[in-house]
Amino acid sequence: MLPATGLDTPLAVVLGVALCCVLLGVLGTAARSRHRRGALGALVLVLALVVTVGPGLAAAPAQAADAGCVQEGADGRLTVTQTSTMDGLAPGVAPAAIAGLLVNVSTDATVVAAVDVEILSVVPTGAGACDAEDYTVLDPRMRVDQTLQGGASATFEGASIGFRSTAENQDACQGATVRLLYTVVPG
């Protein structure tokens, strides 16, 4: 029997993801202004939808403050675990390393080119303005370049997260939780 060479995802899901990407672009443009918090909330909601109904290689968000957050891909083939702990993020402090572990929990082989990381949302602990624009992710694509057989695992690393240099007061970000989105890039 020949291996699958086409798209295994139903066309309706692909079209839904494409529509969500268009909406993300529109809402992302509107959310650039700090005065449009509603647009940013909608952007996060749409991004969460993409993770939930996407083609299965995207993992749900993990909190940056905690190591060991585990999320299984929507198709059940990969488990993404953040292994790094990013405590102590602060303006003027060196960015914290991002690392993790991929595990192929299926019996089929899966080719993984990379893992991308981005900021999904920021949950401040107090009053004041603190959002994803206060942070930056450096080198967000972490190369894996491996075929994971059933039950096999691979590590990923190389990205880091830190504060964006700004003239604005970032005191409201003290103790905030930064939620990261990991997306597995197929090979």
C-alpha positions as CSV (number, residue, x, y, z in Angstrom):
1,M,0.0,0.0,0.0
2,L,1.3,3.4,-1.0
3,P,1.8,6.1,1.8
4,A,-0.6,9.0,1.8
5,T,0.7,11.7,-0.5
6,G,-2.2,14.1,-0.5
7,L,-4.0,16.3,2.0
8,D,-5.6,14.2,4.8
9,T,-7.5,17.1,6.2
10,P,-11.1,17.5,5.0
11,L,-11.6,20.5,2.6
12,A,-14.1,22.1,5.0
13,V,-11.5,22.3,7.7
14,V,-8.9,23.7,5.3
15,L,-11.4,26.4,4.1
16,G,-12.3,27.2,7.8
17,V,-8.6,27.6,8.7
18,A,-8.1,29.9,5.6
19,L,-11.1,32.0,6.7
20,C,-9.7,32.2,10.2
21,C,-6.3,33.3,8.8
22,V,-8.0,36.1,6.8
23,L,-9.9,37.2,9.9
24,L,-6.6,37.1,11.9
25,G,-5.1,39.5,9.4
26,V,-8.0,41.9,9.6
27,L,-8.2,41.7,13.4
28,G,-4.4,41.9,13.8
29,T,-4.3,45.1,11.9
30,A,-7.1,46.5,14.1
31,A,-5.4,45.2,17.3
32,R,-2.2,47.1,16.7
33,S,-3.6,50.1,18.5
34,R,-3.6,49.8,22.3
35,H,-7.0,51.5,22.3
36,R,-8.7,48.6,20.6
37,R,-8.7,46.0,23.3
38,G,-11.9,44.4,21.9
39,A,-10.1,43.7,18.6
40,L,-7.2,42.1,20.5
41,G,-9.7,39.9,22.4
42,A,-11.3,38.9,19.2
43,L,-7.9,38.1,17.7
44,V,-7.1,35.8,20.6
45,L,-10.5,34.1,20.2
46,V,-10.0,33.5,16.5
47,L,-6.5,32.2,17.1
48,A,-7.8,29.8,19.7
49,L,-10.4,28.6,17.2
50,V,-7.6,28.0,14.6
51,V,-5.8,25.8,17.2
52,T,-9.0,23.9,18.1
53,V,-10.2,23.1,14.6
54,G,-7.0,23.4,12.6
55,P,-5.5,20.6,10.7
56,G,-4.1,19.0,13.7
57,L,-0.5,20.0,13.8
58,A,-1.0,23.0,16.0
59,A,-0.8,22.6,19.7
60,A,-2.8,24.7,22.1
61,P,-1.3,27.4,24.2
62,A,1.0,26.9,27.1
63,Q,1.9,29.3,29.9
64,A,5.3,30.6,29.6
65,A,5.8,30.7,33.4
66,D,5.4,26.9,33.8
67,A,7.5,24.1,32.5
68,G,5.9,20.8,31.8
69,C,2.8,22.1,30.1
70,V,1.6,19.4,27.8
71,Q,-0.8,19.7,24.9
72,E,-1.7,17.0,22.4
73,G,-2.2,18.0,18.7
74,A,-5.8,18.0,17.5
75,D,-5.2,14.8,15.5
76,G,-3.7,13.0,18.4
77,R,-0.3,12.3,16.7
78,L,2.0,14.7,18.6
79,T,2.3,15.8,22.1
80,V,4.1,19.1,22.7
81,T,5.7,19.7,26.1
82,Q,7.3,22.9,27.1
83,T,10.4,22.0,29.2
84,S,11.9,25.4,29.8
85,T,10.8,27.7,32.6
86,M,10.7,31.4,31.9
87,D,10.7,33.0,35.3
88,G,12.1,36.4,35.9
89,L,11.3,38.1,32.6
90,A,11.8,41.8,33.1
91,P,12.8,44.9,31.1
92,G,16.6,45.0,30.7
93,V,17.0,41.3,31.6
94,A,18.3,38.9,29.0
95,P,15.6,36.9,27.1
96,A,14.7,33.5,28.5
97,A,15.3,30.4,26.4
98,I,12.4,28.4,25.1
99,A,12.7,24.6,24.8
100,G,10.4,21.6,24.6
101,L,9.8,18.0,23.7
102,L,7.7,16.5,20.9
103,V,6.4,12.9,21.2
104,N,4.7,11.0,18.4
105,V,2.0,9.2,20.3
106,S,0.6,7.4,17.2
107,T,1.9,4.3,15.5
108,D,2.5,6.1,12.2
109,A,5.7,8.0,11.4
110,T,5.4,11.8,11.3
111,V,7.9,14.1,9.6
112,V,8.6,17.3,11.6
113,A,10.6,20.2,10.0
114,A,10.3,22.6,12.9
115,V,8.2,24.0,15.8
116,D,7.1,27.6,15.6
117,V,6.4,29.6,18.8
118,E,4.4,32.8,19.1
119,I,2.7,34.8,21.9
120,L,-1.0,33.9,22.1
121,S,-1.9,36.2,24.9
122,V,-0.8,37.9,28.0
123,V,-2.7,37.7,31.3
124,P,-1.6,40.6,33.6
125,T,-2.0,40.2,37.3
126,G,-2.9,43.8,38.1
127,A,-4.3,46.9,36.6
128,G,-2.6,48.7,33.8
129,A,-1.7,48.0,30.2
130,C,0.3,44.9,29.5
131,D,-0.1,42.8,26.3
132,A,1.8,40.9,23.7
133,E,3.3,44.1,22.3
134,D,5.3,44.4,25.5
135,Y,7.2,41.1,24.7
136,T,9.2,39.8,21.8
137,V,10.0,36.2,20.6
138,L,13.4,35.9,19.1
139,D,14.1,33.1,16.6
140,P,10.6,31.7,16.7
141,R,11.2,28.8,14.3
142,M,13.0,26.0,16.1
143,R,14.4,23.4,13.7
144,V,13.7,19.7,14.3
145,D,14.2,18.1,10.9
146,Q,13.4,14.5,11.9
147,T,11.0,11.7,11.1
148,L,9.5,10.6,14.3
149,Q,8.5,7.0,14.3
150,G,5.6,5.9,16.5
151,G,6.5,6.5,20.1
152,A,9.6,8.4,19.2
153,S,10.5,11.9,20.6
154,A,12.6,14.9,19.7
155,T,13.6,18.0,21.5
156,F,13.3,21.6,20.1
157,E,15.1,24.7,21.3
158,G,16.6,27.9,20.0
159,A,13.8,30.5,20.5
160,S,13.7,33.0,23.4
161,I,11.3,35.5,24.9
162,G,12.0,38.8,26.4
163,F,10.7,42.3,26.8
164,R,10.5,44.7,23.9
165,S,12.4,47.8,24.5
166,T,9.9,50.7,24.8
167,A,9.6,54.1,26.4
168,E,6.3,53.1,28.0
169,N,6.0,52.0,31.6
170,Q,5.8,48.2,31.7
171,D,5.2,47.9,35.5
172,A,1.8,46.4,34.7
173,C,3.6,43.3,33.3
174,Q,5.0,42.3,36.7
175,G,3.8,38.7,37.4
176,A,1.9,38.5,34.1
177,T,1.5,35.1,32.5
178,V,2.5,34.9,28.8
179,R,0.7,32.2,26.9
180,L,2.6,30.7,24.0
181,L,1.3,28.9,21.0
182,Y,3.4,26.1,19.5
183,T,2.8,25.1,15.9
184,V,4.4,22.0,14.5
185,V,5.6,22.5,10.9
186,P,5.5,19.3,8.9
187,G,8.5,18.3,6.8
